[in-house]
Amino acid sequence: MKKIVLIFIAVVNFGIIANAQDAIILGNGNEVQYDASSKDLKIEFNRIDTDDRAMLDFFRRNNFTEYYNRFSSACNMRRTGATLLGTGLGLMGGGVIFMIVGLSTYRYGTLIAGYALIVVGEGLTIASIPVSAVAGGRKRAIKNDFERQYFGANAYIYQPTLNFGITQSGGAGFTFKF
């Protein structure tokens, strides 16, 4: 009978210990409850990989508000790049149709409108490239920063930048570093 009582007490105590939670105070002052029975944050973080919605959900669920806001901003920038690309390609397609109609009907106004649509579409398409690239670089930099701060990983990435300025010869130009 003593053995049964001791086993019962041991099982109850083990259950209490196994259900214990520790509070972890992060570098930014946020408190995260670490439950030993839940998935490890690092495993979950690495499993997400390139799924932006899952990454946003991960930051939100675990109260990483600063990372959530920064990552959300980078995702919005990426969507802006995709919108620029889609609009530019659509305008170029419409411009080609206008040019074909203008050439076949000898309507030079339609031909000129088609040419203008193509030029604007090309500009938007070209503008989408650095916007999307910078957004992608920011998302990766945010993930790397999170890994360094919370997991001690040595993951570094160069932040892509787009600059506009005056060249040495007096002209204007863009510099895109990636």
C-alpha atoms as an extended CHARMM CRD file, in Angstrom:
* protein
*
       178  EXT
         1         1  MET       CA              0.0000000000        0.0000000000        0.0000000000  PROA      1               0.0000000000
         2         2  LYS       CA              2.8740000000        2.4040000000        0.7780000000  PROA      2               0.0000000000
         3         3  LYS       CA              4.2820000000        1.7900000000       -2.7170000000  PROA      3               0.0000000000
         4         4  ILE       CA              0.9530000000        2.7080000000       -4.3360000000  PROA      4               0.0000000000
         5         5  VAL       CA              0.7190000000        5.9310000000       -2.3060000000  PROA      5               0.0000000000
         6         6  LEU       CA              4.3210000000        6.8530000000       -3.1710000000  PROA      6               0.0000000000
         7         7  ILE       CA              3.7250000000        6.1390000000       -6.8700000000  PROA      7               0.0000000000
         8         8  PHE       CA              0.5350000000        8.2300000000       -6.7840000000  PROA      8               0.0000000000
         9         9  ILE       CA              2.3710000000       11.1490000000       -5.1360000000  PROA      9               0.0000000000
        10        10  ALA       CA              5.2110000000       10.8440000000       -7.6510000000  PROA      10              0.0000000000
        11        11  VAL       CA              2.8000000000       10.8780000000      -10.6240000000  PROA      11              0.0000000000
        12        12  VAL       CA              0.9050000000       13.9060000000       -9.2870000000  PROA      12              0.0000000000
        13        13  ASN       CA              4.1520000000       15.8110000000       -8.6200000000  PROA      13              0.0000000000
        14        14  PHE       CA              5.4850000000       14.9040000000      -12.0600000000  PROA      14              0.0000000000
        15        15  GLY       CA              2.2670000000       16.2120000000      -13.6180000000  PROA      15              0.0000000000
        16        16  ILE       CA              2.6130000000       19.4880000000      -11.7530000000  PROA      16              0.0000000000
        17        17  ILE       CA              6.2720000000       19.8540000000      -12.7680000000  PROA      17              0.0000000000
        18        18  ALA       CA              5.5650000000       18.9430000000      -16.4030000000  PROA      18              0.0000000000
        19        19  ASN       CA              2.8680000000       21.6100000000      -16.6220000000  PROA      19              0.0000000000
        20        20  ALA       CA              5.0690000000       24.3770000000      -15.2240000000  PROA      20              0.0000000000
        21        21  GLN       CA              5.7230000000       27.5050000000      -17.2710000000  PROA      21              0.0000000000
        22        22  ASP       CA              8.6590000000       29.8530000000      -17.2140000000  PROA      22              0.0000000000
        23        23  ALA       CA              8.4570000000       33.5310000000      -18.0400000000  PROA      23              0.0000000000
        24        24  ILE       CA             11.1800000000       34.7160000000      -20.3930000000  PROA      24              0.0000000000
        25        25  ILE       CA             11.8850000000       38.4420000000      -20.4880000000  PROA      25              0.0000000000
        26        26  LEU       CA             13.0450000000       39.3720000000      -23.9910000000  PROA      26              0.0000000000
        27        27  GLY       CA             15.5940000000       42.0300000000      -24.8530000000  PROA      27              0.0000000000
        28        28  ASN       CA             12.8400000000       44.4580000000      -25.8780000000  PROA      28              0.0000000000
        29        29  GLY       CA             11.0530000000       44.0560000000      -22.5120000000  PROA      29              0.0000000000
        30        30  ASN       CA              8.2810000000       41.7420000000      -23.7660000000  PROA      30              0.0000000000
        31        31  GLU       CA              7.4720000000       38.7610000000      -21.6150000000  PROA      31              0.0000000000
        32        32  VAL       CA              6.9180000000       35.3930000000      -23.2920000000  PROA      32              0.0000000000
        33        33  GLN       CA              5.5250000000       32.3860000000      -21.4740000000  PROA      33              0.0000000000
        34        34  TYR       CA              7.6470000000       29.3960000000      -22.3830000000  PROA      34              0.0000000000
        35        35  ASP       CA              5.6820000000       26.2100000000      -22.0140000000  PROA      35              0.0000000000
        36        36  ALA       CA              7.9360000000       23.1640000000      -22.1010000000  PROA      36              0.0000000000
        37        37  SER       CA              5.1240000000       21.0990000000      -23.6240000000  PROA      37              0.0000000000
        38        38  SER       CA              4.5510000000       23.5280000000      -26.5220000000  PROA      38              0.0000000000
        39        39  LYS       CA              6.5180000000       23.6810000000      -29.7500000000  PROA      39              0.0000000000
        40        40  ASP       CA              9.8970000000       25.2680000000      -29.4800000000  PROA      40              0.0000000000
        41        41  LEU       CA              9.8900000000       28.7980000000      -30.9310000000  PROA      41              0.0000000000
        42        42  LYS       CA             13.0260000000       28.1280000000      -32.9190000000  PROA      42              0.0000000000
        43        43  ILE       CA             11.6360000000       24.9900000000      -34.5320000000  PROA      43              0.0000000000
        44        44  GLU       CA              8.4070000000       26.7910000000      -35.4300000000  PROA      44              0.0000000000
        45        45  PHE       CA             10.3000000000       29.8340000000      -36.7240000000  PROA      45              0.0000000000
        46        46  ASN       CA             12.5210000000       27.6980000000      -38.9500000000  PROA      46              0.0000000000
        47        47  ARG       CA              9.5710000000       25.6340000000      -40.1790000000  PROA      47              0.0000000000
        48        48  ILE       CA              7.7830000000       28.7500000000      -41.4760000000  PROA      48              0.0000000000
        49        49  ASP       CA             10.6260000000       29.6230000000      -43.8740000000  PROA      49              0.0000000000
        50        50  THR       CA              9.1670000000       31.8310000000      -46.6520000000  PROA      50              0.0000000000
        51        51  ASP       CA              5.4430000000       31.8320000000      -45.7920000000  PROA      51              0.0000000000
        52        52  ASP       CA              4.7880000000       35.5160000000      -45.0770000000  PROA      52              0.0000000000
        53        53  ARG       CA              1.3180000000       34.9890000000      -43.5870000000  PROA      53              0.0000000000
        54        54  ALA       CA              2.6260000000       32.3010000000      -41.2360000000  PROA      54              0.0000000000
        55        55  MET       CA              5.5380000000       34.5570000000      -40.2250000000  PROA      55              0.0000000000
        56        56  LEU       CA              3.1670000000       37.4400000000      -39.4420000000  PROA      56              0.0000000000
        57        57  ASP       CA              0.9850000000       35.0610000000      -37.4440000000  PROA      57              0.0000000000
        58        58  PHE       CA              4.0630000000       33.7660000000      -35.5770000000  PROA      58              0.0000000000
        59        59  PHE       CA              5.1120000000       37.2990000000      -34.5730000000  PROA      59              0.0000000000
        60        60  ARG       CA              1.5330000000       38.2380000000      -33.5780000000  PROA      60              0.0000000000
        61        61  ARG       CA              0.7950000000       35.0640000000      -31.5780000000  PROA      61              0.0000000000
        62        62  ASN       CA              4.0470000000       35.2640000000      -29.6250000000  PROA      62              0.0000000000
        63        63  ASN       CA              3.7150000000       39.0070000000      -28.8540000000  PROA      63              0.0000000000
        64        64  PHE       CA              6.6870000000       40.1340000000      -30.9450000000  PROA      64              0.0000000000
        65        65  THR       CA              4.8870000000       43.3860000000      -31.8090000000  PROA      65              0.0000000000
        66        66  GLU       CA              7.9150000000       45.2810000000      -33.1180000000  PROA      66              0.0000000000
        67        67  TYR       CA              8.8320000000       42.4540000000      -35.4860000000  PROA      67              0.0000000000
        68        68  TYR       CA              5.2040000000       42.0610000000      -36.5440000000  PROA      68              0.0000000000
        69        69  ASN       CA              4.9610000000       45.7640000000      -37.4660000000  PROA      69              0.0000000000
        70        70  ARG       CA              8.2760000000       45.8010000000      -39.3390000000  PROA      70              0.0000000000
        71        71  PHE       CA              7.5590000000       42.5660000000      -41.2110000000  PROA      71              0.0000000000
        72        72  SER       CA              4.0350000000       43.7220000000      -42.0780000000  PROA      72              0.0000000000
        73        73  SER       CA              5.4710000000       46.9510000000      -43.5050000000  PROA      73              0.0000000000
        74        74  ALA       CA              7.9450000000       44.9980000000      -45.6610000000  PROA      74              0.0000000000
        75        75  CYS       CA              5.1270000000       42.7240000000      -46.8820000000  PROA      75              0.0000000000
        76        76  ASN       CA              3.0940000000       45.7970000000      -47.8480000000  PROA      76              0.0000000000
        77        77  MET       CA              6.0800000000       47.1480000000      -49.7670000000  PROA      77              0.0000000000
        78        78  ARG       CA              6.3900000000       43.8390000000      -51.5810000000  PROA      78              0.0000000000
        79        79  ARG       CA              2.6940000000       43.9790000000      -52.5320000000  PROA      79              0.0000000000
        80        80  THR       CA              3.2650000000       47.5050000000      -53.8500000000  PROA      80              0.0000000000
        81        81  GLY       CA              6.0330000000       46.1540000000      -56.0770000000  PROA      81              0.0000000000
        82        82  ALA       CA              3.7340000000       43.3930000000      -57.3380000000  PROA      82              0.0000000000
        83        83  THR       CA              0.9930000000       45.9680000000      -58.0280000000  PROA      83              0.0000000000
        84        84  LEU       CA              3.4250000000       48.1480000000      -59.9730000000  PROA      84              0.0000000000
        85        85  LEU       CA              4.4980000000       45.1360000000      -62.0210000000  PROA      85              0.0000000000
        86        86  GLY       CA              0.9320000000       44.0160000000      -62.7740000000  PROA      86              0.0000000000
        87        87  THR       CA             -0.1860000000       47.5250000000      -63.6970000000  PROA      87              0.0000000000
        88        88  GLY       CA              2.8680000000       48.0690000000      -65.8750000000  PROA      88              0.0000000000
        89        89  LEU       CA              2.4030000000       44.8050000000      -67.7540000000  PROA      89              0.0000000000
        90        90  GLY       CA             -1.3030000000       45.5450000000      -68.2150000000  PROA      90              0.0000000000
        91        91  LEU       CA             -0.5880000000       49.0050000000      -69.6090000000  PROA      91              0.0000000000
        92        92  MET       CA              2.0190000000       47.6100000000      -71.9940000000  PROA      92              0.0000000000
        93        93  GLY       CA             -0.4600000000       44.9800000000      -73.2150000000  PROA      93              0.0000000000
        94        94  GLY       CA             -3.1220000000       47.6510000000      -73.7350000000  PROA      94              0.0000000000
        95        95  GLY       CA             -0.5900000000       49.8410000000      -75.5110000000  PROA      95              0.0000000000
        96        96  VAL       CA              0.2760000000       47.0500000000      -77.9460000000  PROA      96              0.0000000000
        97        97  ILE       CA             -3.4300000000       46.6140000000      -78.7580000000  PROA      97              0.0000000000
        98        98  PHE       CA             -3.8280000000       50.3800000000      -79.2910000000  PROA      98              0.0000000000
        99        99  MET       CA             -0.7770000000       50.4130000000      -81.5710000000  PROA      99              0.0000000000
       100       100  ILE       CA             -2.0810000000       47.4950000000      -83.6480000000  PROA      100             0.0000000000
       101       101  VAL       CA             -5.4870000000       49.1830000000      -84.0210000000  PROA      101             0.0000000000
       102       102  GLY       CA             -3.8210000000       52.5150000000      -84.8230000000  PROA      102             0.0000000000
       103       103  LEU       CA             -1.5810000000       50.9660000000      -87.4860000000  PROA      103             0.0000000000
       104       104  SER       CA             -4.3500000000       48.9540000000      -89.0970000000  PROA      104             0.0000000000
       105       105  THR       CA             -6.8410000000       51.8620000000      -89.2240000000  PROA      105             0.0000000000
       106       106  TYR       CA             -4.3150000000       54.6490000000      -89.8880000000  PROA      106             0.0000000000
       107       107  ARG       CA             -5.4180000000       56.4980000000      -86.7690000000  PROA      107             0.0000000000
       108       108  TYR       CA             -2.2810000000       58.1400000000      -85.5390000000  PROA      108             0.0000000000
       109       109  GLY       CA             -3.9020000000       59.3800000000      -82.3270000000  PROA      109             0.0000000000
       110       110  THR       CA             -4.5980000000       55.7690000000      -81.3400000000  PROA      110             0.0000000000
       111       111  LEU       CA             -1.0500000000       54.8210000000      -82.3210000000  PROA      111             0.0000000000
       112       112  ILE       CA              0.4270000000       57.5950000000      -80.1890000000  PROA      112             0.0000000000
       113       113  ALA       CA             -1.8410000000       56.6500000000      -77.2450000000  PROA      113             0.0000000000
       114       114  GLY       CA             -0.6380000000       53.0570000000      -77.5630000000  PROA      114             0.0000000000
       115       115  TYR       CA              2.9770000000       54.1900000000      -77.5520000000  PROA      115             0.0000000000
       116       116  ALA       CA              2.3420000000       56.3340000000      -74.4500000000  PROA      116             0.0000000000
       117       117  LEU       CA              0.7270000000       53.3890000000      -72.6390000000  PROA      117             0.0000000000
       118       118  ILE       CA              3.7160000000       51.2010000000      -73.4410000000  PROA      118             0.0000000000
       119       119  VAL       CA              6.1820000000       53.8160000000      -72.1720000000  PROA      119             0.0000000000
       120       120  VAL       CA              4.2700000000       54.3210000000      -68.9030000000  PROA      120             0.0000000000
       121       121  GLY       CA              3.8860000000       50.5390000000      -68.5140000000  PROA      121             0.0000000000
       122       122  GLU       CA              7.6090000000       50.0240000000      -69.0100000000  PROA      122             0.0000000000
       123       123  GLY       CA              8.3530000000       52.6750000000      -66.4030000000  PROA      123             0.0000000000
       124       124  LEU       CA              6.0810000000       51.0130000000      -63.8430000000  PROA      124             0.0000000000
       125       125  THR       CA              7.5090000000       47.5840000000      -64.6280000000  PROA      125             0.0000000000
       126       126  ILE       CA             11.0710000000       48.8220000000      -64.1870000000  PROA      126             0.0000000000
       127       127  ALA       CA             10.1160000000       50.6490000000      -60.9650000000  PROA      127             0.0000000000
       128       128  SER       CA              8.6590000000       47.4260000000      -59.5510000000  PROA      128             0.0000000000
       129       129  ILE       CA             12.0420000000       45.6870000000      -59.6130000000  PROA      129             0.0000000000
       130       130  PRO       CA             13.8990000000       47.7050000000      -56.9390000000  PROA      130             0.0000000000
       131       131  VAL       CA             10.7460000000       48.1000000000      -54.8100000000  PROA      131             0.0000000000
       132       132  SER       CA             10.2550000000       44.3220000000      -54.7210000000  PROA      132             0.0000000000
       133       133  ALA       CA             13.9570000000       43.6500000000      -54.1860000000  PROA      133             0.0000000000
       134       134  VAL       CA             14.2690000000       46.1180000000      -51.3020000000  PROA      134             0.0000000000
       135       135  ALA       CA             11.1080000000       44.6830000000      -49.6940000000  PROA      135             0.0000000000
       136       136  GLY       CA             12.4600000000       41.1430000000      -49.9750000000  PROA      136             0.0000000000
       137       137  GLY       CA             15.7660000000       42.2460000000      -48.4660000000  PROA      137             0.0000000000
       138       138  ARG       CA             13.9880000000       43.9440000000      -45.5810000000  PROA      138             0.0000000000
       139       139  LYS       CA             11.9300000000       40.8330000000      -44.8270000000  PROA      139             0.0000000000
       140       140  ARG       CA             15.0920000000       38.6890000000      -44.7630000000  PROA      140             0.0000000000
       141       141  ALA       CA             16.9060000000       41.2720000000      -42.6030000000  PROA      141             0.0000000000
       142       142  ILE       CA             14.0120000000       41.2790000000      -40.0970000000  PROA      142             0.0000000000
       143       143  LYS       CA             14.1000000000       37.4800000000      -39.9030000000  PROA      143             0.0000000000
       144       144  ASN       CA             17.8790000000       37.5280000000      -39.4440000000  PROA      144             0.0000000000
       145       145  ASP       CA             17.6120000000       40.1780000000      -36.7360000000  PROA      145             0.0000000000
       146       146  PHE       CA             15.0210000000       38.0780000000      -34.9250000000  PROA      146             0.0000000000
       147       147  GLU       CA             17.2360000000       34.9790000000      -35.1560000000  PROA      147             0.0000000000
       148       148  ARG       CA             20.2460000000       36.8670000000      -33.7910000000  PROA      148             0.0000000000
       149       149  GLN       CA             18.3130000000       38.3950000000      -30.8920000000  PROA      149             0.0000000000
       150       150  TYR       CA             16.3270000000       35.3680000000      -29.7480000000  PROA      150             0.0000000000
       151       151  PHE       CA             18.2870000000       32.3380000000      -30.9190000000  PROA      151             0.0000000000
       152       152  GLY       CA             21.8390000000       33.6810000000      -31.0250000000  PROA      152             0.0000000000
       153       153  ALA       CA             22.1960000000       32.8060000000      -34.6920000000  PROA      153             0.0000000000
       154       154  ASN       CA             24.9570000000       34.4660000000      -36.6770000000  PROA      154             0.0000000000
       155       155  ALA       CA             22.8040000000       35.2780000000      -39.6850000000  PROA      155             0.0000000000
       156       156  TYR       CA             23.7330000000       38.5060000000      -41.4270000000  PROA      156             0.0000000000
       157       157  ILE       CA             22.4080000000       39.9240000000      -44.6570000000  PROA      157             0.0000000000
       158       158  TYR       CA             23.2320000000       43.1010000000      -46.5090000000  PROA      158             0.0000000000
       159       159  GLN       CA             20.2650000000       45.4730000000      -46.6220000000  PROA      159             0.0000000000
       160       160  PRO       CA             19.5820000000       46.4420000000      -50.2580000000  PROA      160             0.0000000000
       161       161  THR       CA             19.3110000000       50.1770000000      -50.8910000000  PROA      161             0.0000000000
       162       162  LEU       CA             18.0940000000       52.3710000000      -53.7190000000  PROA      162             0.0000000000
       163       163  ASN       CA             19.6210000000       55.8590000000      -53.9620000000  PROA      163             0.0000000000
       164       164  PHE       CA             19.0650000000       58.7530000000      -56.3480000000  PROA      164             0.0000000000
       165       165  GLY       CA             21.7390000000       61.3620000000      -56.8380000000  PROA      165             0.0000000000
       166       166  ILE       CA             23.9340000000       63.4760000000      -59.0650000000  PROA      166             0.0000000000
       167       167  THR       CA             26.7480000000       61.7140000000      -60.9000000000  PROA      167             0.0000000000
       168       168  GLN       CA             30.3080000000       63.0240000000      -61.1890000000  PROA      168             0.0000000000
       169       169  SER       CA             29.6340000000       64.1030000000      -64.7610000000  PROA      169             0.0000000000
       170       170  GLY       CA             26.7080000000       66.2960000000      -63.6570000000  PROA      170             0.0000000000
       171       171  GLY       CA             23.8910000000       63.9440000000      -64.6130000000  PROA      171             0.0000000000
       172       172  ALA       CA             21.2990000000       62.3060000000      -62.4340000000  PROA      172             0.0000000000
       173       173  GLY       CA             21.1870000000       58.6120000000      -61.7230000000  PROA      173             0.0000000000
       174       174  PHE       CA             20.0390000000       55.7320000000      -59.5410000000  PROA      174             0.0000000000
       175       175  THR       CA             22.2690000000       53.4550000000      -57.5250000000  PROA      175             0.0000000000
       176       176  PHE       CA             20.8600000000       50.0930000000      -56.4560000000  PROA      176             0.0000000000
       177       177  LYS       CA             23.0300000000       48.0470000000      -54.0840000000  PROA      177             0.0000000000
       178       178  PHE       CA             22.0820000000       44.4530000000      -53.3390000000  PROA      178             0.0000000000
